Structures are given as C-alpha cells and as structure tokens.
Amino acid sequence: MQSWFTFELDGEECRVEKEDTHGSLASFLSRLDPCFSDFAIHDPWQGGVPVVMGDVEGDRHRFRVIDAGLIMLPMLAGRQIWTSEGIQNAEPDHPVNLALRNRQLECGSERTGTLRVLLFEGYYRPDLRRQGQINDQFDSVVTRTANTPSIREVASQVFASTEQLRHEAAQRAEKSGLESSVWTGKRDIFEDRFTKKLFRLKERPSLNYVDGAKRRFYRPATLVEMLRLKREYPNSRIVSGGTELTSIAGDVEWPNLISVETIKELNTFITTEEEWEIGASISLTEISELIGRECPAFPKVLRRLASRPIRNRATLGGYLASGWKDGPLTPLLLALNSRILLTSEDGERDAPLSRFFDDSGTTILAPNEIIRALIIPRATDSVLARRGVTNTITDVYTVGPRRNLSRPWGTGAFSLELRDRTIAKARIAYSGIGKAPVRIREVEEFLVGKAWNESTGLDALPILNETVKVDETLEESDYRKQLVVTLFQKFLSQHPRHDSTRPRQLTATGEFARLDQPFFDALPS
C-alpha cells in the first residue's frame, strides 16, 4: 500500500503523505497555509466551508461546489480543488471575479468567498438557465446581513453571460451535429485556464492508501474487488459521499475505509422505456439533473435537503443506507413505487423500497450487503397507455424550521394514477412521524376506485387522521400529527382536478419573482 497521493490544489499539484484517513480537506487546508485559516472553523449547518471540486462523472467533466469539512482527504486523490483564493488569484479578469469586484454585498469577506465559489460553479453549470435556480445555487449562504437583491443581480449577470456564450457555441456546433454536446456540458466551450485543466482529468484511479497510524483507505475499481475487501475486513466502513462520516470521525475509529466512488457498477445510470436504474454512488445532484425534467418532484424536494455543497457529494446509496427516519427524499421514492437492489457475494436481491425500512428504525440491509442501485418506474405516455392509465399526479411537500440546512419536521409525498377521472392506484407516504418512513395503506385503499375531486379528498381526511399514529416521543409530536393532514390538504388544493398535473400556485410569489424567466433570451435567427 502507498502512504501518499496527489491532487490538484488551485492549479498546482499537492502531495499528501501519511495524513489521517479520517481527516477532512478543511482540516488539511487550515494547517497548510495561513491564508486558509478560515477553514479551521467548520459548521455544516451554517453553510460550511465550500470549495470547488473538478471531477469526471461518467462521460462528463464537471465543477461541483463541495463542503471542505465534509470530505475525507483520501477521496481527493486524482481530483482538482479550487478555493476562493485560488479562483481570484489564478484569473483576476474571470467573469466571476469581475462581477464581485467593488460590489456591496454586505456579507463579509468569508461569505464573499462562499459567493465566489458558488458563482463559479453556476457559471459552468449547463443546466442553470432560470431565475428560480438562483435559490438552489445559493442556499448555503446563511447570513442575516447579505444584500440579497445585489447577490441576485450579480448572479443574473454572470449566468446570462455564460448562457449567451453557450447559445452561440451551440449555433456554431449545429452544422457539425455536435449541438447536444454543448447543452449537456460534454464539450469545453469556455477554453479558459480552469476548463482546460478540468477536461484533462481522467477517470478517478483506484487507491490503496495507509496513513501514519496504519489505518487504511481503499478505493477499489470493481464491485468484485470491493466485496472481497468487505469480506476480508468485516470491521470496515463503506464510504461514498462521506458527508456524514467526517462529523463523527473524532469520536469513532475505523481501521479500514472502503470507498465505492470509482466502482462502475455503482455509478451507472440506465434508462429504459419503463424505468430508471440509478447506481448507488451517483450524487443526488446528478440524479436531479438526469431525471428532474421528467420527474419535477425530485428536484423540488431535493432543494429542501441540506445545501447544494452537501447534495453535490451525498449519494443515493449513502442516503438510503443511513436509514434517516426524517429524510425528505424517502417519501417521494416510496410514492414513486421504487425498488432497491441489494448485492453481496451470495448474489443480489430485489426488494420494494417500502420493505427496506422496518418499524424499529433500522433497514433490512445485511452486514455483507451493499446497496447497488435504486429502480424508479417512469410515467411515460407509452407506459401509462399500456396500463390503461390516462394521467398521473405526483407531488411532495416538506416542512422544517427553515427552508434548508435543517432537519425537517415532516414530509408527505402523494402519487395518483388515474383512468380518466377515476383513481386506479394511490400511494401516500410520510417521514418524520415515526421511527421510519411509512406508506399509509388504509387511505390508499380508500381512494382507489373513486373520482379524484375535492369531495373525495375531504372524505379521506378523517381516515388519514385516525390511521396515522405519530411517535409521541418525537419533538413537536402534536405539530407533526397536524402536518399529516395539512400536507395532504395542500396536495388536494394544488391538484384539485384529475388533469391538474402542474400544481396551482397558492400565492403570487412565483409570479412576482418571475422564477421561470430565463437569464438569457435568444433572439430568433
């Protein structure tokens, strides 16, 4: 095993030797240079200490903002890291640096650094095209003093410039049939110092690293090798995004860590006419980019989970394996009738996600198993037609102490399959009300065969209220009980008709904020 590895830090090679496998990037940087002293103070619930990571995701090169305090140092081998200072010094006339120069954002130097890396990621995001996405991009800026209107103005200018650049590049590429590579970000249209380095990155190499205390970090290349390591080291800890582990690394010692980030079988996304098969090591952000247009409820609820730097690292498998009883994503996956694939050396088993959690708050995941993938059925026109379904209505709602970076009080997800006006199938799921996420079968059975209208919805409320039992030991248990009914009422109010797939806006906020307005409107050629 080797006791060193390298990664790029602000454009230069950085060698790491015998550093603690449990240590975070933030801790390493704070000791590396006095200019990184801010990294010594880390609180993920206050926005953390974000940096930009350059990486390869399948056949796409991406810049992703991550929390430097929530990534273990060995995970960086073969990757690139750009800090706010590095971005500012490497290319002072970069559009992001120019936009922040002499602007009164009223959030202090530390938060200005946060804004810089968030703007930097947004500048290169091929999917960032609407005003409403600013809320998602900057949700880790947690401060009472920030000049939000100025931040939105700066962001709009920066993102409009990159969208115009992308539009012009797509027009040039149209003649050669490469237009799609521009819009998906598979082609370097910027050709600046940052993207030239990014597009030189290769797939992440495997790694066998040992630190000064003889603790090991393995990053195997294949599923077979990973399962062998798991059998050989039964006391090892499987890591993927690692967003939870660094926060408890000071209290727990893991002699062996096995990363699943480079395993192709766990990073594969397969689309068929009937379903998506999503590898367990794919990040939540990447999943949202892949299925969000067809399943808008997924990015909607994801915006309420932690913050963008955390979602960029958190993986679907890690999220499910944690068994998070309050997790806002799980009810939606239950309402979508998802299945989970569990793999071990003994073979693979396929289980409905509704059976993955038990009443005690644990999961059915055996010690020798890992989560390989999640399967989500699609609701395409052809699939629905074969089942005699004319329409589906799916939505999800979550409530917490604040919009993000907080643990939710409760989440409800609802999905209806309709034959004309009649409910053919119903799936209703909640989290935050007990020791595990749960489907409400009694209400589902009541709804089947009835017309979807206000009367049916109101008739279901007493059954919902009587059936759902909230764990009284939970904080604010009475409020959580009230949420069970309130969230279903909101679903009914926003989707009162059988053909109301797009939710009705209950306030004028979206209209005033013009959330759907693009940053750049291309003139017809």
Order of alpha helices (4+ residues) and beta strands (2+ residues): beta-beta-alpha-beta-beta-beta-alpha-alpha-alpha-alpha-alpha-alpha-alpha-beta-beta-alpha-beta-beta-beta-beta-alpha-alpha-alpha-alpha-alpha-beta-beta-beta-alpha-beta-beta-beta-beta-alpha-alpha-alpha-alpha
